[in-house]
Amino acid sequence: MAKKVVASLHTAGKEFTKVIKMKKSEKTGAYYFEETIVPIDQAQEFIAKN
């Protein structure tokens, strides 16, 4: 089931975004999702790192 973001991610002049990254567990091989709220300018850095 899809989740819906209701709250605004814009506060104090800084804009934020919710980043969802799919990762694969090394132990089980199952996929899981890592969710984080980061400033827009740091979103690409979050996606690029392991």
CHARMM-style PDB file with segment names, atoms N, HN, CA, C and O in Angstrom:
ATOM      1  N   MET     1       0.847  -1.171   0.000  1.00  0.00      PROA
ATOM      2  CA  MET     1       0.000   0.000   0.000  1.00  0.00      PROA
ATOM      3  C   MET     1       0.895   1.237   0.000  1.00  0.00      PROA
ATOM      4  O   MET     1       1.877   1.294   0.740  1.00  0.00      PROA
ATOM      5  N   ALA     2       0.571   2.186  -0.794  1.00  0.00      PROA
ATOM      6  HN  ALA     2      -0.227   2.140  -1.394  1.00  0.00      PROA
ATOM      7  CA  ALA     2       1.380   3.405  -0.908  1.00  0.00      PROA
ATOM      8  C   ALA     2       1.126   4.329   0.275  1.00  0.00      PROA
ATOM      9  O   ALA     2       0.017   4.402   0.805  1.00  0.00      PROA
ATOM     10  N   LYS     3       2.176   5.028   0.670  1.00  0.00      PROA
ATOM     11  HN  LYS     3       3.076   4.969   0.239  1.00  0.00      PROA
ATOM     12  CA  LYS     3       2.061   6.000   1.748  1.00  0.00      PROA
ATOM     13  C   LYS     3       1.898   7.381   1.152  1.00  0.00      PROA
ATOM     14  O   LYS     3       2.393   7.654   0.059  1.00  0.00      PROA
ATOM     15  N   LYS     4       1.216   8.243   1.859  1.00  0.00      PROA
ATOM     16  HN  LYS     4       0.814   8.022   2.748  1.00  0.00      PROA
ATOM     17  CA  LYS     4       0.988   9.600   1.385  1.00  0.00      PROA
ATOM     18  C   LYS     4       1.616  10.579   2.376  1.00  0.00      PROA
ATOM     19  O   LYS     4       1.362  10.499   3.578  1.00  0.00      PROA
ATOM     20  N   VAL     5       2.426  11.491   1.874  1.00  0.00      PROA
ATOM     21  HN  VAL     5       2.632  11.556   0.898  1.00  0.00      PROA
ATOM     22  CA  VAL     5       3.040  12.500   2.726  1.00  0.00      PROA
ATOM     23  C   VAL     5       2.071  13.669   2.818  1.00  0.00      PROA
ATOM     24  O   VAL     5       1.770  14.316   1.815  1.00  0.00      PROA
ATOM     25  N   VAL     6       1.583  13.935   4.025  1.00  0.00      PROA
ATOM     26  HN  VAL     6       1.827  13.410   4.840  1.00  0.00      PROA
ATOM     27  CA  VAL     6       0.581  14.967   4.224  1.00  0.00      PROA
ATOM     28  C   VAL     6       1.223  16.276   4.651  1.00  0.00      PROA
ATOM     29  O   VAL     6       0.826  17.347   4.192  1.00  0.00      PROA
ATOM     30  N   ALA     7       2.204  16.191   5.520  1.00  0.00      PROA
ATOM     31  HN  ALA     7       2.527  15.320   5.892  1.00  0.00      PROA
ATOM     32  CA  ALA     7       2.830  17.398   6.064  1.00  0.00      PROA
ATOM     33  C   ALA     7       3.693  18.079   5.008  1.00  0.00      PROA
ATOM     34  O   ALA     7       4.270  17.426   4.139  1.00  0.00      PROA
ATOM     35  N   SER     8       3.768  19.372   5.100  1.00  0.00      PROA
ATOM     36  HN  SER     8       3.299  19.902   5.806  1.00  0.00      PROA
ATOM     37  CA  SER     8       4.611  20.145   4.192  1.00  0.00      PROA
ATOM     38  C   SER     8       6.066  20.020   4.623  1.00  0.00      PROA
ATOM     39  O   SER     8       6.374  20.028   5.814  1.00  0.00      PROA
ATOM     40  N   LEU     9       6.951  19.905   3.649  1.00  0.00      PROA
ATOM     41  HN  LEU     9       6.701  19.898   2.681  1.00  0.00      PROA
ATOM     42  CA  LEU     9       8.370  19.762   3.953  1.00  0.00      PROA
ATOM     43  C   LEU     9       9.107  21.064   3.676  1.00  0.00      PROA
ATOM     44  O   LEU     9      10.270  21.049   3.273  1.00  0.00      PROA
ATOM     45  N   HSD    10       8.439  22.183   3.890  1.00  0.00      PROA
ATOM     46  HN  HSD    10       7.495  22.195   4.217  1.00  0.00      PROA
ATOM     47  CA  HSD    10       9.034  23.495   3.647  1.00  0.00      PROA
ATOM     48  C   HSD    10       8.954  24.301   4.942  1.00  0.00      PROA
ATOM     49  O   HSD    10       7.871  24.695   5.373  1.00  0.00      PROA
ATOM     50  N   THR    11      10.133  24.544   5.566  1.00  0.00      PROA
ATOM     51  HN  THR    11      11.013  24.224   5.216  1.00  0.00      PROA
ATOM     52  CA  THR    11      10.158  25.289   6.819  1.00  0.00      PROA
ATOM     53  C   THR    11      11.348  26.229   6.860  1.00  0.00      PROA
ATOM     54  O   THR    11      12.423  25.884   6.370  1.00  0.00      PROA
ATOM     55  N   ALA    12      11.179  27.372   7.417  1.00  0.00      PROA
ATOM     56  HN  ALA    12      10.305  27.652   7.815  1.00  0.00      PROA
ATOM     57  CA  ALA    12      12.247  28.346   7.706  1.00  0.00      PROA
ATOM     58  C   ALA    12      13.144  28.639   6.505  1.00  0.00      PROA
ATOM     59  O   ALA    12      14.360  28.758   6.656  1.00  0.00      PROA
ATOM     60  N   GLY    13      12.561  28.754   5.329  1.00  0.00      PROA
ATOM     61  HN  GLY    13      11.574  28.658   5.206  1.00  0.00      PROA
ATOM     62  CA  GLY    13      13.334  29.123   4.152  1.00  0.00      PROA
ATOM     63  C   GLY    13      14.137  27.997   3.543  1.00  0.00      PROA
ATOM     64  O   GLY    13      14.785  28.207   2.517  1.00  0.00      PROA
ATOM     65  N   LYS    14      14.126  26.818   4.125  1.00  0.00      PROA
ATOM     66  HN  LYS    14      13.600  26.648   4.959  1.00  0.00      PROA
ATOM     67  CA  LYS    14      14.866  25.682   3.599  1.00  0.00      PROA
ATOM     68  C   LYS    14      13.863  24.642   3.122  1.00  0.00      PROA
ATOM     69  O   LYS    14      12.924  24.302   3.842  1.00  0.00      PROA
ATOM     70  N   GLU    15      14.059  24.143   1.922  1.00  0.00      PROA
ATOM     71  HN  GLU    15      14.821  24.419   1.337  1.00  0.00      PROA
ATOM     72  CA  GLU    15      13.132  23.151   1.383  1.00  0.00      PROA
ATOM     73  C   GLU    15      13.696  21.750   1.592  1.00  0.00      PROA
ATOM     74  O   GLU    15      14.889  21.516   1.400  1.00  0.00      PROA
ATOM     75  N   PHE    16      12.839  20.834   1.980  1.00  0.00      PROA
ATOM     76  HN  PHE    16      11.869  21.024   2.136  1.00  0.00      PROA
ATOM     77  CA  PHE    16      13.223  19.457   2.239  1.00  0.00      PROA
ATOM     78  C   PHE    16      12.496  18.533   1.275  1.00  0.00      PROA
ATOM     79  O   PHE    16      11.467  18.892   0.702  1.00  0.00      PROA
ATOM     80  N   THR    17      13.042  17.350   1.109  1.00  0.00      PROA
ATOM     81  HN  THR    17      13.878  17.058   1.574  1.00  0.00      PROA
ATOM     82  CA  THR    17      12.412  16.337   0.287  1.00  0.00      PROA
ATOM     83  C   THR    17      12.542  14.983   0.971  1.00  0.00      PROA
ATOM     84  O   THR    17      13.474  14.749   1.740  1.00  0.00      PROA
ATOM     85  N   LYS    18      11.604  14.103   0.684  1.00  0.00      PROA
ATOM     86  HN  LYS    18      10.847  14.293   0.059  1.00  0.00      PROA
ATOM     87  CA  LYS    18      11.651  12.750   1.227  1.00  0.00      PROA
ATOM     88  C   LYS    18      12.307  11.861   0.182  1.00  0.00      PROA
ATOM     89  O   LYS    18      11.837  11.777  -0.953  1.00  0.00      PROA
ATOM     90  N   VAL    19      13.397  11.195   0.568  1.00  0.00      PROA
ATOM     91  HN  VAL    19      13.778  11.264   1.490  1.00  0.00      PROA
ATOM     92  CA  VAL    19      14.146  10.340  -0.340  1.00  0.00      PROA
ATOM     93  C   VAL    19      13.917   8.891   0.085  1.00  0.00      PROA
ATOM     94  O   VAL    19      14.105   8.538   1.249  1.00  0.00      PROA
ATOM     95  N   ILE    20      13.513   8.066  -0.865  1.00  0.00      PROA
ATOM     96  HN  ILE    20      13.361   8.353  -1.810  1.00  0.00      PROA
ATOM     97  CA  ILE    20      13.293   6.644  -0.604  1.00  0.00      PROA
ATOM     98  C   ILE    20      14.261   5.873  -1.487  1.00  0.00      PROA
ATOM     99  O   ILE    20      14.254   6.014  -2.710  1.00  0.00      PROA
ATOM    100  N   LYS    21      15.102   5.049  -0.845  1.00  0.00      PROA
ATOM    101  HN  LYS    21      15.107   4.935   0.149  1.00  0.00      PROA
ATOM    102  CA  LYS    21      16.131   4.307  -1.567  1.00  0.00      PROA
ATOM    103  C   LYS    21      15.916   2.812  -1.341  1.00  0.00      PROA
ATOM    104  O   LYS    21      15.772   2.377  -0.199  1.00  0.00      PROA
ATOM    105  N   MET    22      15.892   2.021  -2.417  1.00  0.00      PROA
ATOM    106  HN  MET    22      16.009   2.375  -3.345  1.00  0.00      PROA
ATOM    107  CA  MET    22      15.716   0.580  -2.293  1.00  0.00      PROA
ATOM    108  C   MET    22      17.087  -0.067  -2.166  1.00  0.00      PROA
ATOM    109  O   MET    22      17.988   0.196  -2.963  1.00  0.00      PROA
ATOM    110  N   LYS    23      17.235  -0.915  -1.155  1.00  0.00      PROA
ATOM    111  HN  LYS    23      16.504  -1.129  -0.508  1.00  0.00      PROA
ATOM    112  CA  LYS    23      18.510  -1.590  -0.915  1.00  0.00      PROA
ATOM    113  C   LYS    23      18.253  -3.093  -0.804  1.00  0.00      PROA
ATOM    114  O   LYS    23      17.130  -3.527  -0.548  1.00  0.00      PROA
ATOM    115  N   LYS    24      19.313  -3.876  -1.003  1.00  0.00      PROA
ATOM    116  HN  LYS    24      20.225  -3.523  -1.211  1.00  0.00      PROA
ATOM    117  CA  LYS    24      19.202  -5.322  -0.898  1.00  0.00      PROA
ATOM    118  C   LYS    24      19.994  -5.795   0.315  1.00  0.00      PROA
ATOM    119  O   LYS    24      21.163  -5.444   0.474  1.00  0.00      PROA
ATOM    120  N   SER    25      19.364  -6.579   1.157  1.00  0.00      PROA
ATOM    121  HN  SER    25      18.414  -6.864   1.027  1.00  0.00      PROA
ATOM    122  CA  SER    25      20.014  -7.121   2.350  1.00  0.00      PROA
ATOM    123  C   SER    25      21.039  -8.170   1.935  1.00  0.00      PROA
ATOM    124  O   SER    25      20.748  -9.059   1.135  1.00  0.00      PROA
ATOM    125  N   GLU    26      22.246  -8.053   2.494  1.00  0.00      PROA
ATOM    126  HN  GLU    26      22.482  -7.331   3.144  1.00  0.00      PROA
ATOM    127  CA  GLU    26      23.290  -9.020   2.164  1.00  0.00      PROA
ATOM    128  C   GLU    26      23.060 -10.363   2.848  1.00  0.00      PROA
ATOM    129  O   GLU    26      23.485 -11.398   2.335  1.00  0.00      PROA
ATOM    130  N   LYS    27      22.391 -10.358   4.003  1.00  0.00      PROA
ATOM    131  HN  LYS    27      22.045  -9.517   4.420  1.00  0.00      PROA
ATOM    132  CA  LYS    27      22.149 -11.605   4.738  1.00  0.00      PROA
ATOM    133  C   LYS    27      21.061 -12.451   4.075  1.00  0.00      PROA
ATOM    134  O   LYS    27      21.269 -13.634   3.806  1.00  0.00      PROA
ATOM    135  N   THR    28      19.906 -11.848   3.812  1.00  0.00      PROA
ATOM    136  HN  THR    28      19.736 -10.887   4.030  1.00  0.00      PROA
ATOM    137  CA  THR    28      18.764 -12.616   3.328  1.00  0.00      PROA
ATOM    138  C   THR    28      18.523 -12.479   1.830  1.00  0.00      PROA
ATOM    139  O   THR    28      17.863 -13.329   1.232  1.00  0.00      PROA
ATOM    140  N   GLY    29      19.045 -11.429   1.219  1.00  0.00      PROA
ATOM    141  HN  GLY    29      19.581 -10.739   1.705  1.00  0.00      PROA
ATOM    142  CA  GLY    29      18.803 -11.200  -0.204  1.00  0.00      PROA
ATOM    143  C   GLY    29      17.496 -10.487  -0.476  1.00  0.00      PROA
ATOM    144  O   GLY    29      17.154 -10.232  -1.631  1.00  0.00      PROA
ATOM    145  N   ALA    30      16.760 -10.161   0.581  1.00  0.00      PROA
ATOM    146  HN  ALA    30      17.038 -10.367   1.519  1.00  0.00      PROA
ATOM    147  CA  ALA    30      15.483  -9.463   0.423  1.00  0.00      PROA
ATOM    148  C   ALA    30      15.727  -7.968   0.235  1.00  0.00      PROA
ATOM    149  O   ALA    30      16.736  -7.425   0.685  1.00  0.00      PROA
ATOM    150  N   TYR    31      14.802  -7.330  -0.426  1.00  0.00      PROA
ATOM    151  HN  TYR    31      13.983  -7.771  -0.792  1.00  0.00      PROA
ATOM    152  CA  TYR    31      14.895  -5.884  -0.632  1.00  0.00      PROA
ATOM    153  C   TYR    31      14.165  -5.149   0.482  1.00  0.00      PROA
ATOM    154  O   TYR    31      13.154  -5.628   0.997  1.00  0.00      PROA
ATOM    155  N   TYR    32      14.686  -3.976   0.851  1.00  0.00      PROA
ATOM    156  HN  TYR    32      15.506  -3.586   0.433  1.00  0.00      PROA
ATOM    157  CA  TYR    32      14.029  -3.130   1.838  1.00  0.00      PROA
ATOM    158  C   TYR    32      14.205  -1.681   1.423  1.00  0.00      PROA
ATOM    159  O   TYR    32      15.029  -1.370   0.563  1.00  0.00      PROA
ATOM    160  N   PHE    33      13.435  -0.800   2.030  1.00  0.00      PROA
ATOM    161  HN  PHE    33      12.765  -1.052   2.729  1.00  0.00      PROA
ATOM    162  CA  PHE    33      13.453   0.609   1.673  1.00  0.00      PROA
ATOM    163  C   PHE    33      14.014   1.440   2.813  1.00  0.00      PROA
ATOM    164  O   PHE    33      13.646   1.250   3.972  1.00  0.00      PROA
ATOM    165  N   GLU    34      14.903   2.358   2.480  1.00  0.00      PROA
ATOM    166  HN  GLU    34      15.202   2.513   1.539  1.00  0.00      PROA
ATOM    167  CA  GLU    34      15.481   3.289   3.447  1.00  0.00      PROA
ATOM    168  C   GLU    34      14.890   4.662   3.140  1.00  0.00      PROA
ATOM    169  O   GLU    34      15.107   5.203   2.056  1.00  0.00      PROA
ATOM    170  N   GLU    35      14.146   5.225   4.086  1.00  0.00      PROA
ATOM    171  HN  GLU    35      13.969   4.785   4.966  1.00  0.00      PROA
ATOM    172  CA  GLU    35      13.487   6.515   3.891  1.00  0.00      PROA
ATOM    173  C   GLU    35      14.118   7.569   4.788  1.00  0.00      PROA
ATOM    174  O   GLU    35      14.369   7.321   5.967  1.00  0.00      PROA
ATOM    175  N   THR    36      14.374   8.746   4.226  1.00  0.00      PROA
ATOM    176  HN  THR    36      14.170   8.948   3.268  1.00  0.00      PROA
ATOM    177  CA  THR    36      14.960   9.849   4.975  1.00  0.00      PROA
ATOM    178  C   THR    36      14.436  11.164   4.427  1.00  0.00      PROA
ATOM    179  O   THR    36      14.169  11.286   3.232  1.00  0.00      PROA
ATOM    180  N   ILE    37      14.291  12.146   5.305  1.00  0.00      PROA
ATOM    181  HN  ILE    37      14.508  12.047   6.276  1.00  0.00      PROA
ATOM    182  CA  ILE    37      13.938  13.500   4.883  1.00  0.00      PROA
ATOM    183  C   ILE    37      15.214  14.330   4.955  1.00  0.00      PROA
ATOM    184  O   ILE    37      15.809  14.472   6.023  1.00  0.00      PROA
ATOM    185  N   VAL    38      15.633  14.878   3.811  1.00  0.00      PROA
ATOM    186  HN  VAL    38      15.150  14.762   2.944  1.00  0.00      PROA
ATOM    187  CA  VAL    38      16.880  15.625   3.716  1.00  0.00      PROA
ATOM    188  C   VAL    38      16.634  16.945   2.991  1.00  0.00      PROA
ATOM    189  O   VAL    38      15.653  17.073   2.258  1.00  0.00      PROA
ATOM    190  N   PRO    39      17.518  17.933   3.188  1.00  0.00      PROA
ATOM    191  CA  PRO    39      17.419  19.159   2.392  1.00  0.00      PROA
ATOM    192  C   PRO    39      17.608  18.828   0.912  1.00  0.00      PROA
ATOM    193  O   PRO    39      18.339  17.899   0.568  1.00  0.00      PROA
ATOM    194  N   ILE    40      16.956  19.580   0.048  1.00  0.00      PROA
ATOM    195  HN  ILE    40      16.362  20.335   0.328  1.00  0.00      PROA
ATOM    196  CA  ILE    40      16.998  19.299  -1.385  1.00  0.00      PROA
ATOM    197  C   ILE    40      18.426  19.250  -1.917  1.00  0.00      PROA
ATOM    198  O   ILE    40      18.739  18.407  -2.757  1.00  0.00      PROA
ATOM    199  N   ASP    41      19.292  20.136  -1.443  1.00  0.00      PROA
ATOM    200  HN  ASP    41      19.037  20.821  -0.760  1.00  0.00      PROA
ATOM    201  CA  ASP    41      20.651  20.163  -1.962  1.00  0.00      PROA
ATOM    202  C   ASP    41      21.479  18.943  -1.544  1.00  0.00      PROA
ATOM    203  O   ASP    41      22.540  18.715  -2.125  1.00  0.00      PROA
ATOM    204  N   GLN    42      21.039  18.150  -0.561  1.00  0.00      PROA
ATOM    205  HN  GLN    42      20.177  18.335  -0.089  1.00  0.00      PROA
ATOM    206  CA  GLN    42      21.770  16.969  -0.123  1.00  0.00      PROA
ATOM    207  C   GLN    42      21.138  15.676  -0.606  1.00  0.00      PROA
ATOM    208  O   GLN    42      21.624  14.597  -0.267  1.00  0.00      PROA
ATOM    209  N   ALA    43      20.081  15.753  -1.379  1.00  0.00      PROA
ATOM    210  HN  ALA    43      19.687  16.630  -1.654  1.00  0.00      PROA
ATOM    211  CA  ALA    43      19.376  14.549  -1.839  1.00  0.00      PROA
ATOM    212  C   ALA    43      20.259  13.693  -2.726  1.00  0.00      PROA
ATOM    213  O   ALA    43      20.296  12.475  -2.555  1.00  0.00      PROA
ATOM    214  N   GLN    44      20.969  14.293  -3.666  1.00  0.00      PROA
ATOM    215  HN  GLN    44      20.938  15.283  -3.804  1.00  0.00      PROA
ATOM    216  CA  GLN    44      21.826  13.527  -4.569  1.00  0.00      PROA
ATOM    217  C   GLN    44      22.951  12.842  -3.802  1.00  0.00      PROA
ATOM    218  O   GLN    44      23.333  11.724  -4.148  1.00  0.00      PROA
ATOM    219  N   GLU    45      23.493  13.489  -2.766  1.00  0.00      PROA
ATOM    220  HN  GLU    45      23.183  14.397  -2.485  1.00  0.00      PROA
ATOM    221  CA  GLU    45      24.548  12.879  -1.957  1.00  0.00      PROA
ATOM    222  C   GLU    45      24.029  11.636  -1.229  1.00  0.00      PROA
ATOM    223  O   GLU    45      24.733  10.631  -1.136  1.00  0.00      PROA
ATOM    224  N   PHE    46      22.803  11.705  -0.715  1.00  0.00      PROA
ATOM    225  HN  PHE    46      22.231  12.521  -0.790  1.00  0.00      PROA
ATOM    226  CA  PHE    46      22.204  10.568  -0.017  1.00  0.00      PROA
ATOM    227  C   PHE    46      22.008   9.391  -0.971  1.00  0.00      PROA
ATOM    228  O   PHE    46      22.256   8.245  -0.596  1.00  0.00      PROA
ATOM    229  N   ILE    47      21.570   9.660  -2.188  1.00  0.00      PROA
ATOM    230  HN  ILE    47      21.369  10.591  -2.493  1.00  0.00      PROA
ATOM    231  CA  ILE    47      21.336   8.603  -3.163  1.00  0.00      PROA
ATOM    232  C   ILE    47      22.671   7.987  -3.607  1.00  0.00      PROA
ATOM    233  O   ILE    47      22.744   6.780  -3.837  1.00  0.00      PROA
ATOM    234  N   ALA    48      23.708   8.793  -3.728  1.00  0.00      PROA
ATOM    235  HN  ALA    48      23.649   9.774  -3.542  1.00  0.00      PROA
ATOM    236  CA  ALA    48      24.993   8.313  -4.229  1.00  0.00      PROA
ATOM    237  C   ALA    48      25.742   7.410  -3.248  1.00  0.00      PROA
ATOM    238  O   ALA    48      26.468   6.507  -3.663  1.00  0.00      PROA
ATOM    239  N   LYS    49      25.564   7.655  -1.942  1.00  0.00      PROA
ATOM    240  HN  LYS    49      24.974   8.389  -1.605  1.00  0.00      PROA
ATOM    241  CA  LYS    49      26.299   6.857  -0.970  1.00  0.00      PROA
ATOM    242  C   LYS    49      25.680   5.464  -0.847  1.00  0.00      PROA
ATOM    243  O   LYS    49      24.536   5.241  -1.243  1.00  0.00      PROA
ATOM    244  N   ASN    50      26.459   4.531  -0.289  1.00  0.00      PROA
ATOM    245  HN  ASN    50      27.388   4.712   0.033  1.00  0.00      PROA
ATOM    246  CA  ASN    50      25.989   3.150  -0.129  1.00  0.00      PROA
ATOM    247  C   ASN    50      24.686   3.180   0.557  1.00  0.00      PROA
ATOM    248  OT1 ASN    50      24.094   2.129   0.803  1.00  0.00      PROA
TER     249      ASN     50
END
